[in-house]
């Protein structure tokens, strides 16, 4: 990561404005490698910087796994509140680049959601060429017709308003009205739309259980944990 000016670094990590950062420097609150500094243009290694003796909060970036509850939107638009970002500490919500979701889950969908402020990682994880599988459990309003299993796998199902068919998907019946779907695409509201297009079925509840090799484990709804980049195992 390219070294940044101290005032820019503190501002980008959500601590304060660049103007306030200069005040903090004048007040002797910032040290580098154990030495108090007051030059906002200094470009030290982030790991060496301390604020009131404390190290910087995730200076190399955030990568979080959240168990999203229903009722929250994956948007930064306050008019769509409540937002998934409301579950994060205020400082993280003020970071620049902003913390954003890797893809989206609609308001009434729950489950595994990744959040990061690393723009390149968002692009990598959502790129169609990587074909990262996403696994969902879908509750249906009627019994699952068995003929949908080969239909999903065939890759011939076309959604309304689109010309290209969906990529092949794996459909597994867990109960008469409960199905597991594994997709390698990320079209808007895709799981709900494919069941409707295939058999006029309505998804009454939708929960994402896995993203690539990542799973929720015992993470409670509304809770999150940090993800080691090595866990992504792309």
C-alpha positions as CSV (number, residue, x, y, z in Angstrom):
1,X,0.0,0.0,0.0
2,X,1.3,3.4,-0.9
3,X,2.4,5.5,2.0
4,X,0.0,8.5,2.7
5,X,0.4,11.8,4.5
6,X,-0.4,11.5,8.2
7,X,-3.5,13.8,7.9
8,X,-4.8,11.9,4.9
9,X,-4.1,8.5,6.6
10,X,-6.1,9.4,9.8
11,X,-8.9,10.9,7.8
12,X,-9.2,7.9,5.4
13,X,-9.4,5.5,8.4
14,X,-12.4,7.4,9.8
15,X,-10.7,9.0,12.8
16,X,-11.3,12.6,12.0
17,X,-11.2,15.2,9.2
18,X,-7.8,16.2,7.8
19,X,-8.1,19.6,9.6
20,X,-8.8,17.8,12.9
21,X,-5.8,15.6,12.2
22,X,-3.5,18.6,12.1
23,X,-4.9,19.7,15.5
24,X,-4.2,16.3,16.9
25,X,-0.7,16.5,15.6
26,X,-0.2,19.9,17.2
27,X,-1.6,18.5,20.5
28,X,1.1,15.8,20.5
29,X,-1.4,12.9,20.2
30,X,0.4,11.3,17.3
31,X,3.6,9.3,17.4
32,X,5.6,7.4,14.9
33,X,7.9,4.6,16.0
34,X,7.6,5.9,19.5
35,X,8.4,9.6,18.7
36,X,5.8,12.3,18.9
37,X,5.5,14.1,15.5
38,X,3.6,17.2,14.3
39,X,4.2,17.2,10.6
40,X,0.9,16.4,8.7
41,X,2.9,15.8,5.5
42,X,5.0,13.0,7.0
43,X,4.4,9.6,5.2
44,X,5.3,6.9,7.7
45,X,4.4,3.2,7.6
46,X,0.9,2.9,9.0
47,X,2.0,0.1,11.4
48,X,4.4,2.6,13.1
49,X,1.7,5.2,13.9
50,X,0.1,5.5,17.3
51,X,-2.8,7.7,18.4
52,X,-2.7,8.4,22.1
53,X,-0.4,5.3,22.3
54,X,-2.8,3.0,20.5
55,X,-2.1,1.5,17.0
56,X,-4.2,2.4,14.0
57,X,-7.4,0.4,13.4
58,X,-7.0,-1.9,10.5
59,X,-4.8,0.4,8.4
60,X,-4.4,-2.3,5.7
61,X,-8.1,-2.6,5.1
62,X,-11.2,-4.4,6.4
63,X,-12.7,-7.7,5.3
64,X,-15.7,-8.8,7.3
65,X,-18.2,-11.7,7.2
66,X,-21.6,-10.7,8.4
67,X,-24.7,-12.8,9.2
68,X,-27.2,-10.3,7.7
69,X,-30.7,-10.3,9.3
70,X,-33.7,-9.6,7.2
71,X,-35.0,-6.0,7.2
72,X,-31.6,-4.4,6.4
73,X,-30.7,-3.0,3.0
74,X,-27.2,-3.2,1.3
75,X,-27.2,0.5,0.4
76,X,-25.4,3.7,1.5
77,X,-28.6,5.7,0.9
78,X,-29.9,6.8,4.3
79,X,-33.4,7.0,2.8
80,X,-33.3,3.2,2.6
81,X,-32.5,2.7,6.3
82,X,-32.0,0.6,8.3
83,X,-28.8,-0.4,6.5
84,X,-26.3,-3.2,7.0
85,X,-23.7,-0.6,7.7
86,X,-25.6,0.4,10.9
87,X,-24.2,-2.8,12.4
88,X,-20.6,-1.5,12.1
89,X,-18.7,0.8,14.4
90,X,-19.1,4.5,13.4
91,X,-15.4,4.9,12.6
92,X,-15.6,2.1,10.1
93,X,-18.5,3.8,8.4
94,X,-16.4,6.9,7.9
95,X,-13.5,5.2,6.1
96,X,-12.4,6.2,2.6
97,X,-12.6,4.1,0.5
98,X,-16.0,3.3,2.0
99,X,-16.8,-0.1,3.4
100,X,-19.2,-1.7,0.9
101,X,-20.8,-5.1,0.4
102,X,-19.4,-7.7,-2.0
103,X,-22.6,-8.1,-4.1
104,X,-25.9,-7.6,-2.4
105,X,-28.6,-9.4,-0.5
106,X,-32.1,-7.9,-0.9
107,X,-33.9,-6.5,2.2
108,X,-35.8,-9.7,2.9
109,X,-32.8,-12.1,2.4
110,X,-30.7,-13.1,5.3
111,X,-27.3,-14.8,5.7
112,X,-23.7,-14.6,4.7
113,X,-22.6,-11.2,3.4
114,X,-19.0,-10.0,2.9
115,X,-18.1,-6.3,3.5
116,X,-14.8,-4.6,2.7
117,X,-13.2,-1.3,1.9
118,X,-10.8,-2.9,-0.6
119,X,-12.1,-2.0,-4.0
120,X,-9.9,-4.5,-5.9
121,X,-11.2,-7.3,-3.7
122,X,-14.8,-6.4,-4.5
123,X,-14.0,-6.6,-8.2
124,X,-12.2,-9.9,-7.8
125,X,-14.9,-11.6,-5.8
126,X,-17.7,-10.4,-8.0
127,X,-16.0,-11.0,-11.3
128,X,-17.9,-13.6,-13.4
129,X,-14.6,-15.2,-14.5
130,X,-13.9,-16.4,-11.0
131,X,-17.2,-18.3,-10.8
132,X,-17.3,-18.1,-7.0
133,X,-20.2,-20.4,-5.8
134,X,-22.9,-18.9,-3.6
135,X,-25.2,-21.3,-1.7
136,X,-28.8,-20.4,-0.6
137,X,-31.6,-22.1,1.2
138,X,-34.9,-21.2,-0.2
139,X,-38.3,-21.8,1.4
140,X,-41.1,-22.1,-1.2
141,X,-44.8,-21.6,-1.2
142,X,-45.5,-25.0,-2.9
143,X,-43.7,-28.4,-3.1
144,X,-40.7,-28.4,-5.3
145,X,-41.4,-30.1,-8.7
146,X,-38.6,-32.7,-9.2
147,X,-38.2,-31.7,-12.9
148,X,-36.7,-28.4,-11.8
149,X,-33.4,-30.1,-10.7
150,X,-32.3,-31.0,-14.3
151,X,-33.8,-27.7,-15.6
152,X,-31.5,-25.6,-13.3
153,X,-28.5,-27.8,-14.2
154,X,-29.1,-27.4,-17.9
155,X,-28.3,-23.7,-18.0
156,X,-31.2,-23.0,-20.4
157,X,-33.5,-21.0,-18.1
158,X,-33.9,-17.4,-19.2
159,X,-35.2,-14.7,-16.9
160,X,-37.7,-12.0,-18.0
161,X,-36.0,-9.0,-19.6
162,X,-32.8,-10.9,-20.3
163,X,-31.5,-12.5,-23.5
164,X,-28.8,-14.8,-22.2
165,X,-29.9,-17.8,-20.1
166,X,-28.7,-18.3,-16.5
167,X,-25.5,-20.3,-16.0
168,X,-26.1,-23.9,-14.8
169,X,-27.0,-24.1,-11.1
170,X,-27.2,-26.9,-8.7
171,X,-30.6,-27.5,-7.1
172,X,-31.1,-29.9,-4.2
173,X,-34.3,-30.7,-2.4
174,X,-34.0,-30.6,1.4
175,X,-37.7,-30.9,2.2
176,X,-40.9,-30.8,0.1
177,X,-40.9,-27.0,0.2
178,X,-37.2,-26.3,1.0
179,X,-34.4,-26.2,-1.6
180,X,-30.7,-25.6,-1.7
181,X,-29.5,-23.6,-4.7
182,X,-25.8,-23.1,-5.6
183,X,-25.1,-20.3,-8.1
184,X,-22.0,-19.0,-9.8
185,X,-23.7,-15.8,-10.9
186,X,-24.9,-12.7,-9.1
187,X,-27.9,-11.3,-11.0
188,X,-30.3,-9.1,-9.1
189,X,-32.8,-11.2,-7.0
190,X,-31.7,-14.2,-9.0
191,X,-32.9,-17.0,-6.7
192,X,-36.3,-15.6,-6.4
193,X,-36.6,-14.9,-10.1
194,X,-35.4,-18.4,-11.3
195,X,-38.0,-20.2,-9.2
196,X,-40.7,-17.9,-10.5
197,X,-39.5,-18.3,-14.1
198,X,-39.2,-22.0,-13.9
199,X,-42.4,-23.0,-12.2
200,X,-44.2,-19.9,-10.9
201,X,-43.0,-20.7,-7.4
202,X,-42.7,-17.9,-4.8
203,X,-39.7,-17.9,-2.4
204,X,-41.1,-17.1,1.0
205,X,-37.7,-17.0,2.8
206,X,-34.2,-16.9,1.5
207,X,-30.9,-17.4,3.4
208,X,-27.4,-17.5,2.0
209,X,-25.3,-20.1,3.8
210,X,-22.0,-20.0,1.9
211,X,-19.8,-17.8,-0.3
212,X,-17.0,-19.8,-1.9
213,X,-15.5,-21.7,1.0
214,X,-16.7,-19.3,3.6
215,X,-19.7,-20.3,5.8
216,X,-21.5,-18.7,8.7
217,X,-20.5,-21.3,11.3
218,X,-22.2,-20.3,14.6
219,X,-22.2,-16.6,13.8
220,X,-25.4,-15.1,15.2
221,X,-27.7,-12.9,13.1
222,X,-26.5,-9.3,13.1
223,X,-22.9,-10.3,14.2
224,X,-19.8,-10.2,12.1
225,X,-16.2,-11.4,12.2
226,X,-13.0,-10.5,10.5
227,X,-11.9,-12.7,7.6
228,X,-8.3,-13.7,6.9
229,X,-7.7,-13.2,3.2
230,X,-6.3,-16.8,3.1
231,X,-9.8,-18.0,4.0
232,X,-11.1,-16.9,0.6
233,X,-9.2,-19.7,-1.1
234,X,-10.2,-18.6,-4.6
